[in-house]
């Protein structure tokens, strides 16, 4: 059974992304109101050796030889930069496979020089900037008490000075929280400090941690993009308000655990799971097994299965 390497899965930003999951469920230094994995159970800000890196490398040796992917992407059921073995994995990936390397991180640990050194070996570092001041930062991201907004932006700014790859920024917009022009002006000011190569304006498309979280309307989203273009060249701004489309790769010899590995990272619609089962000529009873470790949640009129940790 593959415990850490999954996919590739279709990514709205990275094409066919072969994921490397390095952090257990909900160990994070943020507790974002919109998180598709639910509320953070363990709010920490110190590095931990959650798993022996050698175990993950064994999986990588097989997956990178046998699977077709566009990016090798480090990710976590929480914040991947909290994994003390991350630097060793990045170095292995740089030396033993030839596809570009990415990480999906909130960016808060970039204030640490050691983390900046590790991530400087990557091709793409995706960070989040959902707020433009301390008040909204604490409202939407609910960070660990050690993390302030100014230090958060300073860390990304310092990383920009030493990083030769691309920094992509994700702004998750939540109705009534950060979807107003004043907030986008402040976010734009923060972005101008570290000059991202791409900015993805996102809305919640999967069940969020807090049930009251809703996406802004399309008209609001388009207007906010125009406001942001005063700070970032409009050619670098991308609006993403849809669910990924494409094929999910699973191990046909172990389909249940393969699907659960994906569900630990992102909820899937029931239609997506049924498509995977049909496309691989598997028995529909697999869906019943999946339901034993998931719960059904309806968001925006769409039924999702969300990993429950059972």
ROPA-488333 format. One line per 2 residues: number of its first residue (from 1); for each residue z negated, y negated, x of N, C-alpha, C, CB. Coordinates in steps of 0.02 Angstrom, whole numbers. Each point is the difference from the previous one (the first is absolute). Glycine has a CB too. Example, Ala and Ser with C-alpha at 12.3 -4.5 7.8 and 13.67 -1.06 7.14 Angstrom:
# ROPA-488333
1> -390/284/660/0/-59/-45/0/-60/45/-62/59/-95 ~ 98/-112/77/-3/-59/42/-37/-55/-39/108/32/59
***
This chain:
# ROPA-488333
1> 0/60/42/0/-60/-42/0/-62/44/-61/61/-92 ~ 104/-110/75/1/-63/35/-54/-46/-29/125/13/23
3> -172/-33/19/-54/-42/-23/13/-74/11/-76/94/24 ~ 117/-112/25/7/-69/19/72/-26/-3/-98/17/72
5> 147/24/-58/70/-23/0/31/20/-66/8/11/127 ~ 24/-58/-160/29/14/-66/68/-34/-7/-116/10/-50
7> 154/16/2/66/-30/-13/55/31/44/-57/-106/-33 ~ 111/67/40/5/-71/-14/0/-16/-75/62/-12/105
9> -85/-49/-119/-1/-26/-69/43/-63/-2/-116/48/-22 ~ 145/-63/-36/40/-62/-5/-45/-61/3/86/61/-69
11> -68/-108/112/-39/-61/9/44/-61/-17/-71/55/89 ~ 43/-103/-124/37/-59/-18/16/-43/61/-56/1/-111
13> 21/10/166/11/-40/60/27/39/59/-91/-73/-39 ~ 76/139/41/14/38/60/48/59/-10/-112/-33/38
15> 145/35/-95/47/55/-12/-37/66/-9/88/-61/66 ~ -66/112/-28/-34/65/-1/-56/-1/52/107/60/-37
17> -167/-65/12/-58/-11/43/-40/65/8/-5/-120/-36 ~ 0/143/99/-43/58/16/-70/-27/13/98/68/48
19> -144/-52/-92/-66/-30/3/-49/40/42/22/-47/-110 ~ -66/11/144/-54/30/39/-65/-30/-26/73/16/104
21> -112/24/-140/-61/-22/-33/-59/13/47/48/24/-114 ~ -80/-78/137/-51/7/53/-71/-18/-22/90/-25/81
23> -99/7/-145/-66/-21/-23/-16/35/-66/12/-112/57 ~ -74/138/-64/-18/33/-64/0/-49/-58/-69/81/65
25> 66/-54/-125/6/-39/-61/-52/-56/-3/46/101/-57 ~ -21/-162/52/-38/-61/-14/-53/-16/52/20/24/-118
27> -3/-14/183/-37/-31/54/42/-61/20/-53/111/42 ~ 28/-170/-58/41/-60/9/-45/-60/13/91/48/-74
29> -62/-100/105/-38/-63/8/18/-51/-54/-4/22/123 ~ 48/-3/-169/14/-39/-60/-17/42/-61/92/-64/59
31> -100/31/-116/-11/34/-64/43/-36/-52/-119/37/32 ~ 185/-36/-21/47/-41/-38/-1/17/-75/71/-9/102
33> -68/-42/-143/-3/11/-72/61/37/-26/-67/-104/-9 ~ 123/102/47/62/31/-23/14/68/32/44/-115/-18
35> -89/140/60/15/60/39/17/60/-44/-75/-42/90 ~ 131/75/-75/23/57/-40/-42/62/13/114/-48/1
37> -158/46/49/-43/57/15/-69/-8/-31/62/18/106 ~ -73/-72/-142/-64/-11/-32/-47/-42/43/14/108/-59
39> -75/-115/37/-50/-40/37/-19/34/66/-43/-45/-110 ~ 28/4/160/-21/26/65/-70/29/-6/72/-84/60
41> -79/147/-41/-65/33/-3/-42/-15/62/51/90/-70 ~ -17/-100/127/-35/-10/64/29/-64/32/-21/126/16
43> -12/-182/-26/23/-63/29/-28/-4/71/7/-58/-115 ~ 35/70/164/-21/0/71/48/-44/40/-48/117/-11
45> 26/-137/70/43/-40/43/-3/23/73/-15/-97/-78 ~ -14/156/89/-4/28/68/46/60/6/-119/-39/10
47> 145/50/51/45/56/11/-38/67/-2/74/-75/70 ~ -40/126/-97/-30/67/-3/53/52/16/-84/-39/-86
49> 64/92/119/45/55/16/-3/49/-59/-17/-13/127 ~ 53/-5/-179/-2/40/-61/25/71/10/15/-105/-65
51> 37/112/107/30/66/12/17/6/74/48/4/-117 ~ -47/57/144/24/9/69/74/-19/4/-85/93/20
53> 104/-139/24/71/-19/3/46/59/17/-36/-113/34 ~ 10/162/1/40/58/18/24/38/-62/-64/9/107
55> 23/-8/-160/19/34/-61/60/-36/-33/-119/39/-16 ~ 116/-104/17/55/-39/-30/63/7/41/-83/-81/-48
57> 76/82/114/58/7/44/35/67/-11/-56/-74/85 ~ 18/126/-98/30/65/-14/45/-4/-61/-99/58/50
59> 77/-92/-102/41/-9/-60/61/-43/15/-102/12/-72 ~ 93/-64/112/55/-44/18/54/37/39/-80/-96/0
61> 59/140/44/49/37/41/49/39/-44/-85/9/92 ~ 58/20/-146/43/39/-46/41/-47/-44/-83/94/0
63> 50/-143/-31/33/-42/-50/56/-43/31/-106/-3/-64 ~ 95/-23/124/51/-43/31/61/39/22/-91/-77/37
65> 83/143/-29/58/42/19/38/24/-61/-62/36/101 ~ 28/-29/-157/31/36/-57/17/-44/-60/-63/98/37
67> 43/-161/-37/10/-42/-59/44/-61/17/-111/37/-46 ~ 150/-57/-3/45/-57/7/-34/-63/-26/102/76/-10
69> -114/-124/53/-36/-60/-21/27/-61/37/-102/69/-24 ~ 87/-128/-5/23/-64/29/-54/-33/42/76/-14/-96
71> -139/19/74/-57/-28/36/-56/51/2/32/-116/-36 ~ -69/115/91/-64/35/3/-53/-53/-12/43/90/83
73> -81/-80/-137/-44/-53/-25/-73/22/-1/94/-44/-68 ~ -135/7/104/-72/13/0/-32/-36/-60/-1/13/127
75> -39/24/-163/-28/-23/-63/-67/34/-8/116/-19/-52 ~ -150/5/-2/-64/33/-11/-18/1/-74/-37/-34/114
77> -9/79/-131/-31/-3/-66/-46/-61/-3/7/126/-13 ~ -17/-157/71/-36/-63/7/38/-42/50/-113/54/-28
79> 78/-89/73/31/-43/49/12/38/66/-56/-101/-53 ~ 120/111/72/15/43/58/-25/-26/67/99/36/-62
81> -110/-102/69/-24/-25/65/-74/13/10/88/-87/-5 ~ -121/119/-42/-70/21/9/-4/68/34/-32/-65/-101
83> 89/98/113/1/66/32/0/-8/76/62/49/-99 ~ -113/-22/131/-9/-9/72/53/36/42/-121/-12/-21
85> 156/60/-9/52/37/36/70/-28/-10/-71/99/-10 ~ 76/-156/-23/66/-27/-17/42/-15/61/-49/-47/-103
87> 19/18/154/38/-17/60/32/60/32/-77/-94/18 ~ 41/150/-17/27/62/30/59/26/-41/-114/28/44
89> 110/-33/-110/55/23/-43/62/-45/9/-83/44/-83 ~ 73/-108/88/56/-46/9/35/15/66/-58/-89/-68
91> 19/100/120/29/15/66/39/65/-2/-94/-62/56 ~ 68/113/-90/36/63/-6/66/-11/-36/-109/64/-1
93> 106/-101/-54/61/-12/-40/52/-40/40/-69/2/-104 ~ 47/-49/143/46/-40/41/35/44/52/-72/-101/-18
95> 37/150/43/27/41/54/36/64/-23/-91/-44/70 ~ 82/64/-132/23/66/-20/48/1/-61/-106/42/46
97> 124/-99/-73/50/-3/-53/35/-68/6/-67/79/-77 ~ 126/-83/47/41/-60/13/9/-46/-61/58/66/86
99> -92/-53/-141/6/-43/-58/-49/-59/6/36/98/-71 ~ -20/-155/39/-46/-57/4/-68/15/-30/99/-76/-5
101> -149/42/31/-70/11/-19/-26/-60/-40/-18/73/102 ~ -18/-59/-155/-28/-53/-42/-72/17/-18/115/-27/-46
103> -151/-24/25/-67/10/-28/-8/-45/-60/-47/31/113 ~ 14/-5/-165/-18/-39/-59/-74/-15/5/92/53/-71
105> -110/-114/89/-69/-20/12/-14/-65/-37/1/57/113 ~ -64/-68/-129/-17/-65/-29/-1/-55/53/-66/58/-89
107> 60/-39/152/3/-48/55/-67/-28/23/109/-28/-43 ~ -164/46/9/-64/-30/16/-26/19/70/-25/2/-121
109> 43/56/147/-25/21/66/41/-28/57/-41/104/-53 ~ 93/-142/39/40/-30/53/-39/-53/38/103/23/-66
111> -160/-42/42/-43/-46/37/-27/34/62/-31/-59/-106 ~ 32/127/109/-24/38/57/56/11/50/-85/57/-73
113> 74/-75/135/52/5/51/24/72/9/-49/-98/58 ~ 4/146/-62/19/70/8/49/23/-53/-110/21/52
115> 99/-42/-114/46/17/-54/67/-33/11/-97/13/-80 ~ 97/-76/102/63/-34/14/39/37/54/-52/-110/-31
117> 18/136/80/33/39/54/32/62/-28/-81/-44/84 ~ 45/81/-126/28/61/-31/63/-16/-40/-116/50/-5
119> 110/-99/-39/55/-13/-47/60/-34/34/-85/-9/-90 ~ 76/-17/150/56/-32/34/54/50/19/-79/-86/43
121> 64/151/-46/48/53/15/45/16/-60/-81/47/83 ~ 66/-75/-141/38/15/-60/61/-45/-8/-106/39/-53
123> 149/-20/7/59/-41/-15/-12/-47/-58/71/92/43 ~ -109/-68/-93/-15/-41/-59/-74/5/-16/118/18/-45
125> -149/-75/36/-70/-3/-23/-1/-39/-65/-46/6/119 ~ 29/29/-173/-5/-31/-66/-71/-20/-13/97/67/-43
127> -109/-132/32/-67/-26/-15/0/-28/-72/-22/-26/123 ~ -37/11/-147/-7/-29/-67/-27/-71/5/-18/114/-49
129> 45/-159/9/-29/-67/-6/4/-19/-74/34/-34/119 ~ -88/51/-155/-1/-8/-73/-35/-65/-21/1/124/-11
131> -29/-159/60/-39/-60/-17/12/-54/53/-87/71/-58 ~ 69/-133/39/9/-55/47/-64/-35/17/112/-14/-45
133> -168/38/19/-65/-28/18/-54/52/-9/39/-116/-33 ~ -99/99/55/-56/48/-1/-18/22/-70/-43/-53/103
135> 43/7/-150/-20/17/-68/45/53/-31/-46/-115/-13 ~ 112/104/16/47/48/-29/1/64/39/69/-94/-44
137> -75/89/111/-3/59/44/-55/47/-23/44/-69/97 ~ -103/41/-111/-57/42/-21/9/25/-71/-74/-64/77
139> 111/28/-118/11/21/-69/50/57/-5/-26/-116/-36 ~ 81/112/74/54/49/-8/-7/59/49/74/-92/-40
141> -95/78/103/-4/53/50/-70/28/9/95/-54/57 ~ -146/17/-76/-70/21/5/-13/34/67/-4/14/-125
143> 12/-52/180/-6/30/67/-72/15/21/104/-61/30 ~ -110/100/23/-65/13/31/-31/-68/19/39/114/45
145> -105/-117/-48/-35/-64/11/14/-31/68/-89/42/-76 ~ 108/-2/126/14/-27/66/67/-37/3/-67/93/48
147> 110/-82/-97/68/-27/2/5/-64/-40/45/116/13 ~ -25/-170/21/12/-64/-34/75/-13/-2/-112/-45/38
149> 132/2/-83/72/-15/-6/27/-30/64/-15/-17/-123 ~ -21/-30/152/25/-33/61/8/49/57/-55/-105/-36
151> 8/150/45/5/51/53/56/49/-15/-124/-11/23 ~ 133/27/-86/54/44/-21/68/-28/21/-69/40/-97
153> 81/-103/81/65/-31/18/4/-8/75/4/-60/-111 ~ -59/42/144/0/-8/72/22/64/36/-91/-86/-11
155> 68/143/-14/18/64/31/75/13/-3/-112/44/-31 ~ 142/-57/-27/73/10/-6/37/-51/44/-15/44/-118
157> -11/-105/121/30/-52/42/-1/20/73/-35/-87/-83 ~ -20/114/107/-5/23/70/48/58/13/-120/-36/3
159> 126/80/-53/45/57/8/73/-23/5/-81/73/-64 ~ 99/-123/25/68/-27/2/18/-24/71/-11/-35/-120
161> -38/10/157/11/-27/67/19/55/50/-80/-92/-26 ~ 59/154/14/11/54/49/48/54/-25/-114/-22/43
163> 133/19/-107/39/54/-30/74/-17/0/-98/30/-72 ~ 138/16/98/73/-11/3/36/31/-59/-8/-4/124
165> -27/42/-165/31/31/-58/-1/-46/-60/-34/111/43 ~ 39/-81/-103/2/-40/-62/-66/4/-37/124/21/-7
167> -146/-78/-17/-58/-4/-45/26/-12/-70/-76/-44/92 ~ 61/89/-137/17/-8/-70/-64/-14/-39/100/78/11
169> -96/-125/-56/-58/-19/-40/11/19/-73/-24/-95/78 ~ -29/122/-108/1/17/-71/-49/-45/-37/31/120/27
171> -7/-153/-79/-43/-40/-43/-2/35/-68/29/-110/61 ~ -87/135/-80/-7/32/-65/-24/-53/-50/-25/114/53
173> 65/-128/-102/-15/-53/-48/-31/29/-63/95/-68/46 ~ -152/40/-65/-37/24/-58/-7/-57/-50/-63/84/70
175> 78/-70/-132/-1/-50/-52/-69/-32/-6/90/62/-61 ~ -91/-129/63/-62/-37/-9/-44/-3/62/5/34/-116
177> 17/-5/172/-40/0/61/34/-40/55/-46/112/-31 ~ 107/-92/50/34/-35/54/72/-17/-17/-74/58/81
179> 90/-58/-146/69/-12/-21/11/-72/-23/8/120/-33 ~ -37/-168/70/11/-70/-16/28/-36/61/-95/2/-84
181> 125/-59/73/34/-36/54/-48/-22/56/85/-38/-84 ~ -144/16/66/-48/-22/51/-17/57/47/-46/-84/-80
183> 35/143/53/-18/57/43/58/20/44/-80/40/-87 ~ 141/-41/59/58/18/41/12/-52/55/51/58/-100
185> -66/-121/86/5/-51/52/-49/17/58/32/-88/-87 ~ -92/107/69/-49/17/52/20/63/38/-89/-53/-69
187> 115/103/33/25/61/33/57/-18/47/-35/71/-99 ~ 80/-114/76/56/-21/42/-24/-33/63/69/-14/-101
189> -121/-26/97/-28/-32/59/-27/52/50/-29/-100/-70 ~ -3/152/43/-25/54/44/58/37/33/-102/13/-73
191> 155/0/35/57/36/28/34/-41/55/16/57/-110 ~ -16/-122/102/33/-42/51/-37/4/67/39/-77/-91
193> -101/100/90/-37/7/63/21/61/40/-96/-57/-55 ~ 119/110/21/20/59/39/73/21/-11/-118/37/-7
195> 156/-74/-32/72/6/-4/25/72/-11/6/-99/75 ~ -19/128/-134/24/68/-13/75/4/-3/-105/22/-63
197> 131/37/81/73/11/0/25/14/-71/-7/45/116 ~ -36/-16/-158/17/11/-70/-63/-12/-41/91/83/30
199> -80/-106/-92/-55/-8/-47/19/36/-65/-35/-111/51 ~ -6/159/-71/11/37/-62/-48/-25/-53/40/102/65
201> -13/-132/-117/-41/-21/-56/-3/58/-50/31/-124/16 ~ -90/151/-24/-9/62/-38/-41/-14/-64/6/67/107
203> -1/-21/-154/-43/-1/-59/-26/71/-9/63/-96/-55 ~ -121/104/23/-26/68/-13/49/40/-43/-117/-43/9
205> 138/101/16/45/44/-38/-32/67/-13/97/-57/50 ~ -156/70/-21/-37/61/-12/-70/-17/-23/68/62/87
207> -104/-14/-116/-67/-15/-26/-45/-30/54/13/94/-81 ~ -42/-153/68/-42/-34/50/-73/21/-3/78/-96/-7
209> -116/74/57/-71/16/3/-38/-29/-59/7/3/124 ~ 12/-64/-144/-33/-33/-56/48/-2/-60/-72/-70/79
211> 49/94/-136/45/8/-57/27/-66/-27/-64/102/-28 ~ 30/-158/44/22/-65/-26/57/-30/41/-115/-18/-42
213> 131/48/99/53/-26/43/68/8/-34/-69/27/103 ~ 107/-81/-107/66/1/-30/50/-37/45/-51/5/-116
215> 115/13/112/50/-36/39/19/-65/-34/44/108/44 ~ -23/-159/-4/26/-61/-31/68/13/-31/-64/-69/83
217> 87/24/-124/66/8/-31/55/-13/51/-48/-35/-112 ~ 108/57/96/57/-9/45/14/-74/12/48/107/-41
219> -54/-149/-10/11/-72/8/-49/-30/50/45/-5/-117 ~ -108/24/111/-51/-24/47/16/23/70/-87/1/-91
221> 106/61/98/15/28/66/58/-38/33/-40/113/-39 ~ 92/-126/2/58/-36/28/-20/-71/20/77/69/-71
223> -118/-101/31/-22/-68/17/-42/0/64/3/-31/-122 ~ -48/80/128/-42/4/60/42/13/62/-95/42/-70
225> 148/-4/63/45/12/57/33/-66/22/21/118/-41 ~ -4/-160/-6/29/-65/17/-51/-44/37/76/8/-101
227> -139/-5/79/-52/-38/33/-10/25/72/-57/-21/-111 ~ 55/87/118/-11/29/67/58/-16/48/-66/92/-54
229> 126/-102/27/58/-14/43/-7/-67/37/70/67/-78 ~ -119/-108/59/-13/-61/38/-33/15/67/-12/-62/-108
231> -16/122/113/-36/20/61/35/56/38/-105/-34/-56 ~ 142/75/21/35/58/29/73/-4/-21/-106/72/0
233> 151/-62/46/71/-1/-17/13/49/-57/31/-30/118 ~ 5/7/-169/10/41/-60/34/67/15/7/-106/-66
235> 32/109/121/33/63/18/-50/53/22/101/-65/33 ~ -162/45/-19/-52/47/23/-47/20/-57/7/-50/113
237> 4/24/-172/-44/15/-57/34/52/-45/-49/-117/5 ~ 11/170/-21/25/53/-42/-48/10/-58/58/56/99
239> -33/-52/-159/-41/13/-59/5/73/-19/15/-119/-41 ~ -72/153/36/-1/70/-18/-46/9/-61/23/36/121
241> 8/-21/-178/-39/8/-61/19/64/-37/-10/-124/-9 ~ 27/176/48/22/63/-29/-31/59/37/109/-54/-35
243> -106/112/5/-25/62/31/54/30/44/-77/21/-99 ~ 56/11/154/48/31/44/44/51/-36/-80/-17/94
245> 142/20/-73/46/52/-24/24/39/61/36/-70/-100 ~ -27/135/91/24/41/55/-35/67/1/25/-103/65
247> -6/145/-18/-26/68/2/-64/4/42/116/44/-14 ~ -164/-7/-11/-62/15/37/8/68/33/-70/-70/-80
249> 58/74/145/4/64/35/-66/37/-7/84/-47/82 ~ -81/111/-99/-60/42/-1/14/66/36/-38/-53/-108
251> -15/87/127/5/66/30/5/51/-57/-66/-36/104 ~ 124/69/-111/9/46/-56/-45/60/4/118/-37/-7
253> -144/52/67/-47/56/7/-71/-20/-20/71/44/92 ~ -84/-107/-98/-67/-24/-18/8/-63/-43/-51/49/107
255> 84/-44/-165/18/-60/-37/-59/-38/-29/105/58/-27 ~ -158/-22/7/-57/-35/-31/-33/-46/50/-17/97/-77
257> 1/-70/137/-33/-41/50/46/-55/27/-71/98/30 ~ 136/-85/-28/47/-51/21/-1/-59/-48/72/87/54
259> -71/-72/-119/-2/-53/-50/-67/-37/1/81/65/-70 ~ -135/-28/80/-66/-32/2/-5/-46/61/-50/99/-60
261> 83/-80/116/-1/-43/59/33/-68/-15/3/102/74 ~ 49/-101/-115/33/-62/-19/-44/-38/-50/113/52/18
263> -142/-17/-66/-42/-32/-51/-63/-31/29/44/82/-82 ~ -67/-58/139/-57/-31/33/16/-71/23/-39/113/36
265> 103/-125/-21/23/-64/24/25/-45/-56/30/55/108 ~ 5/-26/-156/27/-40/-55/4/41/-64/65/-68/83
267> -86/39/-139/10/34/-64/75/10/-12/-106/-51/-46 ~ 123/104/10/69/14/-19/4/4/-76/22/61/109
269> 35/-80/-136/10/9/-72/9/74/-14/52/-116/-12 ~ -67/136/-48/9/70/-19/73/18/6/-99/-5/-77
271> 143/-42/59/73/14/7/20/12/72/20/-72/-100 ~ -50/35/147/16/10/70/-21/71/23/-14/-124/21
273> -45/145/-43/-25/66/20/43/55/-30/-117/-46/9 ~ 136/38/-72/42/50/-33/69/3/34/-61/-19/-109
275> 85/-37/132/64/-2/36/-4/40/65/26/-112/-51 ~ -81/103/87/-10/38/62/-2/75/-14/-64/-97/50
277> 28/116/-102/-5/71/-18/68/29/-18/-117/-19/-41 ~ 155/-16/0/66/24/-21/48/3/58/-19/-47/-113
279> 19/-5/154/48/-4/56/-11/56/51/7/-123/-17 ~ -70/146/23/-15/53/47/-3/69/-34/-63/-83/68
281> 86/86/-130/2/64/-38/-68/35/0/120/12/31 ~ -172/-51/-45/-68/27/-1/-22/9/-72/-26/-56/109
283> -27/94/-118/-27/14/-66/-38/-60/-26/-7/123/27 ~ 17/-140/-91/-34/-57/-30/-76/7/-3/103/-19/-66
285> -127/80/77/-73/10/1/-33/-39/57/16/113/-51 ~ 24/-134/101/-26/-40/55/-30/-65/-26/86/50/77
287> -56/-77/-130/-26/-62/-29/-72/9/-24/117/-33/-33 ~ -131/92/4/-68/13/-23/-49/3/58/46/64/-98
289> -24/-35/155/-43/3/59/-13/-71/27/45/115/28 ~ 7/-156/-29/-8/-69/23/-51/-38/-43/119/1/42
291> -117/13/-107/-45/-35/-45/-74/16/15/90/2/-88 ~ -104/54/119/-69/19/16/-31/-48/50/28/118/-24
293> 14/-152/64/-26/-45/52/19/-73/-14/7/93/82 ~ 16/-107/-142/22/-68/-16/-25/-20/-69/102/15/73
295> -93/-78/-88/-14/-24/-68/62/-39/-23/-127/-6/21 ~ 138/6/-86/57/-36/-28/-21/-71/-19/49/109/-43
297> -9/-156/67/-13/-71/-14/64/-32/-25/-91/-5/88 ~ 86/-35/-141/58/-37/-25/-4/-72/23/8/75/-101
299> 45/-99/135/2/-69/24/69/-29/-17/-83/25/93 ~ 84/-81/-127/62/-31/-22/44/48/-41/-4/-74/102
301> -30/116/-141/36/46/-44/27/62/34/28/-98/-66 ~ -43/108/130/25/58/38/-58/45/17/96/-68/48
303> -86/134/-56/-53/49/16/4/19/74/3/44/-118 ~ -60/-50/152/-7/19/70/-52/54/7/34/-116/36
305> -27/156/17/-54/44/22/-29/-31/63/54/105/-50 ~ -120/-115/49/-37/-32/54/-47/52/31/7/-114/-56
307> -5/120/122/-43/48/35/-73/-15/-14/87/15/90 ~ -125/36/-109/-70/-10/-18/-48/26/52/33/7/-118
309> -8/25/171/-43/24/53/-33/66/-15/-18/-116/30 ~ 37/148/-85/-31/64/-19/28/56/43/-15/-40/-118
***
